[in-house]
Amino acid sequence: MKKEKQPLWTRDSSVLLGGFFVIIFLIAYIWWPLAEEALAYVDWSGAWWLYMDWLLFGIFLFMSITIVARADLKTDVLIVFVGICGGLAIESWGTQTNLWHYYTAERPPLWIIPAWPIANLSIDRITRLLNWAIEQASRKSKPAILHFLFFAFYWITFASFLILMLIFVSPTFDKSYTWLSLTLCVLLILTPTDHRFAVLTFIAGAGLGYFLELWGTTRECWTYYTNETPPFFAVLAHGMAAVAFWRAGLLMKMIWERVRRR
């Protein structure tokens, strides 16, 4: 409840937004050839708005708004840290096994890593909004029925995802990275802590992931071995990644609390 009563814009919102823009500036400065190549597509002497990447601009604007909503650095720092570590692990797995590759041929490119914690913050806000909306809409319904619905939807959703994952990554069954990823996903699916929040996190991650994947694959920033733009599995994988990041954050909180008590 305390989280919901906070104003949309807090002092921490300014810090997060400032940090967001600093990261964007550093990426553009350090990897200027990439930024220069993107800007070269725009005809600045004519109708420049016809050449602008409005999908990228929309994603950028949406994430900027969501990450500052009810920002709280006490919890957001952990979300950012998990996003960085998790993003690095996921990008390493995908590029090292050739499930996807970037046009720069880096494995993985460091300039893409900051996108993961930013997306993780955005997904956290979307999930909390969805959770709040469901609580408001289900005030008159029986909790047991709602719990059963999310329980059933959880197992249908994640069992289906696991099947799709097995099919999609089957060409890399000879890679240890793939078996490690599969094992982690199975462990996460079989040990749910909160069925409803897991489902909502998955939906939020897949929803945002669709637009990220649509932009990246249609602009050929990254390409999957199936050449789909984007693959359905890749969209859902963002949902699974969001669940993994959320669970990792819970685990780190639990460990930290036990350390403090000693």
SULMORA-V368169 format. One record per backbone hydrogen bond with DSSP energy under -0.5 kcal/mol. CO is the residue of the C=O (numbers start at 0). NH is the residue of the N-H. E is the energy in kcal/mol with one decimal. If there is no record, write none. Layout:
co->CO nh->NH e->E
co->CO nh->NH e->E
//
This chain:
co->0 nh->4 e->-1.5
co->1 nh->5 e->-0.6
co->2 nh->5 e->-0.6
co->7 nh->9 e->-0.6
co->7 nh->69 e->-3.1
co->9 nh->12 e->-0.6
co->9 nh->13 e->-1.0
co->10 nh->14 e->-1.2
co->11 nh->15 e->-2.6
co->12 nh->16 e->-2.8
co->13 nh->17 e->-2.4
co->14 nh->18 e->-2.4
co->15 nh->19 e->-2.4
co->16 nh->20 e->-2.2
co->17 nh->21 e->-2.0
co->18 nh->22 e->-2.2
co->19 nh->23 e->-2.0
co->20 nh->24 e->-2.4
co->21 nh->25 e->-2.6
co->22 nh->26 e->-2.5
co->23 nh->27 e->-2.3
co->24 nh->28 e->-2.3
co->25 nh->29 e->-3.2
co->26 nh->30 e->-2.3
co->28 nh->31 e->-0.9
co->30 nh->33 e->-1.2
co->30 nh->34 e->-1.4
co->31 nh->35 e->-3.3
co->32 nh->36 e->-1.9
co->33 nh->37 e->-1.8
co->34 nh->38 e->-2.4
co->35 nh->39 e->-1.4
co->37 nh->40 e->-1.1
co->38 nh->41 e->-1.6
co->41 nh->43 e->-1.2
co->42 nh->45 e->-1.4
co->45 nh->47 e->-2.1
co->46 nh->49 e->-1.6
co->47 nh->50 e->-1.5
co->47 nh->51 e->-0.7
co->51 nh->53 e->-1.5
co->52 nh->56 e->-2.2
co->53 nh->57 e->-2.5
co->54 nh->58 e->-2.4
co->55 nh->59 e->-2.7
co->56 nh->60 e->-2.6
co->57 nh->61 e->-2.7
co->58 nh->62 e->-2.5
co->59 nh->63 e->-1.9
co->60 nh->64 e->-2.1
co->61 nh->65 e->-2.5
co->62 nh->66 e->-2.3
co->63 nh->67 e->-0.8
co->64 nh->68 e->-0.7
co->65 nh->68 e->-0.7
co->67 nh->9 e->-0.5
co->67 nh->70 e->-1.3
co->71 nh->74 e->-1.5
co->71 nh->75 e->-2.9
co->72 nh->76 e->-1.8
co->74 nh->78 e->-1.5
co->75 nh->79 e->-2.5
co->76 nh->80 e->-2.3
co->77 nh->81 e->-2.6
co->78 nh->82 e->-2.0
co->79 nh->83 e->-2.3
co->80 nh->84 e->-2.3
co->81 nh->85 e->-3.0
co->82 nh->86 e->-2.5
co->83 nh->87 e->-2.2
co->84 nh->88 e->-1.9
co->85 nh->89 e->-2.6
co->86 nh->90 e->-2.7
co->87 nh->91 e->-2.0
co->88 nh->92 e->-2.3
co->89 nh->93 e->-2.6
co->90 nh->94 e->-2.3
co->91 nh->95 e->-2.1
co->92 nh->96 e->-1.6
co->93 nh->98 e->-1.8
co->93 nh->99 e->-1.4
co->98 nh->224 e->-2.2
co->100 nh->222 e->-2.6
co->101 nh->104 e->-2.0
co->105 nh->101 e->-0.5
co->105 nh->108 e->-0.6
co->107 nh->106 e->-0.6
co->108 nh->111 e->-1.1
co->109 nh->112 e->-0.8
co->109 nh->113 e->-0.6
co->111 nh->114 e->-1.2
co->111 nh->115 e->-0.5
co->112 nh->115 e->-1.7
co->112 nh->116 e->-0.7
co->113 nh->117 e->-1.4
co->114 nh->118 e->-2.4
co->115 nh->119 e->-2.5
co->116 nh->120 e->-2.1
co->117 nh->121 e->-2.0
co->118 nh->122 e->-2.7
co->119 nh->123 e->-2.0
co->120 nh->124 e->-1.8
co->121 nh->125 e->-2.3
co->122 nh->126 e->-2.8
co->123 nh->127 e->-2.0
co->124 nh->128 e->-2.0
co->125 nh->129 e->-2.5
co->126 nh->130 e->-2.6
co->127 nh->131 e->-2.3
co->128 nh->132 e->-2.4
co->129 nh->133 e->-2.2
co->130 nh->134 e->-2.1
co->131 nh->135 e->-2.2
co->132 nh->136 e->-2.3
co->133 nh->137 e->-1.8
co->135 nh->138 e->-0.8
co->137 nh->140 e->-0.7
co->141 nh->144 e->-0.6
co->141 nh->145 e->-1.8
co->142 nh->146 e->-2.6
co->143 nh->147 e->-2.0
co->144 nh->148 e->-2.3
co->145 nh->149 e->-2.2
co->146 nh->150 e->-2.2
co->147 nh->151 e->-2.8
co->148 nh->152 e->-2.6
co->149 nh->153 e->-2.2
co->150 nh->154 e->-1.6
co->151 nh->155 e->-2.2
co->152 nh->156 e->-2.6
co->153 nh->157 e->-2.7
co->154 nh->158 e->-1.7
co->155 nh->159 e->-1.8
co->156 nh->160 e->-2.1
co->157 nh->161 e->-2.1
co->158 nh->162 e->-1.8
co->159 nh->163 e->-2.3
co->160 nh->164 e->-2.6
co->161 nh->165 e->-2.2
co->162 nh->166 e->-1.9
co->163 nh->167 e->-2.7
co->164 nh->168 e->-2.7
co->165 nh->169 e->-0.5
co->166 nh->169 e->-0.6
co->168 nh->171 e->-2.5
co->169 nh->172 e->-1.5
co->171 nh->174 e->-2.2
co->174 nh->178 e->-1.5
co->175 nh->179 e->-2.2
co->176 nh->180 e->-2.1
co->177 nh->181 e->-2.7
co->178 nh->182 e->-2.3
co->179 nh->183 e->-2.2
co->180 nh->184 e->-2.3
co->181 nh->185 e->-2.5
co->182 nh->186 e->-2.3
co->183 nh->187 e->-2.4
co->184 nh->188 e->-2.4
co->185 nh->189 e->-2.3
co->186 nh->190 e->-0.8
co->193 nh->197 e->-2.4
co->194 nh->198 e->-2.2
co->195 nh->199 e->-2.5
co->196 nh->200 e->-2.3
co->197 nh->201 e->-2.2
co->198 nh->202 e->-2.4
co->199 nh->203 e->-2.5
co->200 nh->204 e->-2.6
co->201 nh->205 e->-2.6
co->202 nh->206 e->-2.5
co->203 nh->207 e->-2.3
co->204 nh->208 e->-2.4
co->205 nh->209 e->-1.8
co->206 nh->210 e->-0.9
co->207 nh->211 e->-1.9
co->208 nh->212 e->-2.9
co->209 nh->213 e->-2.6
co->210 nh->214 e->-2.1
co->211 nh->215 e->-2.5
co->212 nh->216 e->-2.6
co->213 nh->217 e->-1.7
co->214 nh->218 e->-1.8
co->215 nh->220 e->-2.2
co->215 nh->221 e->-1.5
co->216 nh->219 e->-0.5
co->220 nh->102 e->-2.1
co->222 nh->100 e->-2.1
co->223 nh->226 e->-1.8
co->227 nh->230 e->-0.6
co->229 nh->228 e->-0.6
co->230 nh->234 e->-1.4
co->231 nh->235 e->-2.0
co->232 nh->236 e->-2.5
co->233 nh->237 e->-1.0
co->234 nh->237 e->-0.7
co->234 nh->238 e->-0.8
co->235 nh->239 e->-1.9
co->236 nh->240 e->-2.7
co->237 nh->241 e->-2.1
co->238 nh->242 e->-1.9
co->239 nh->243 e->-2.4
co->240 nh->244 e->-2.6
co->241 nh->245 e->-2.3
co->242 nh->246 e->-2.6
co->243 nh->247 e->-2.3
co->244 nh->248 e->-2.2
co->245 nh->249 e->-2.0
co->246 nh->250 e->-2.2
co->247 nh->251 e->-2.3
co->248 nh->252 e->-2.2
co->249 nh->253 e->-2.2
co->250 nh->254 e->-2.4
co->251 nh->255 e->-2.3
co->252 nh->256 e->-2.4
co->253 nh->257 e->-2.0
co->254 nh->258 e->-2.1
co->255 nh->259 e->-2.1
co->256 nh->260 e->-1.5
co->257 nh->261 e->-0.8
co->258 nh->261 e->-0.5
//
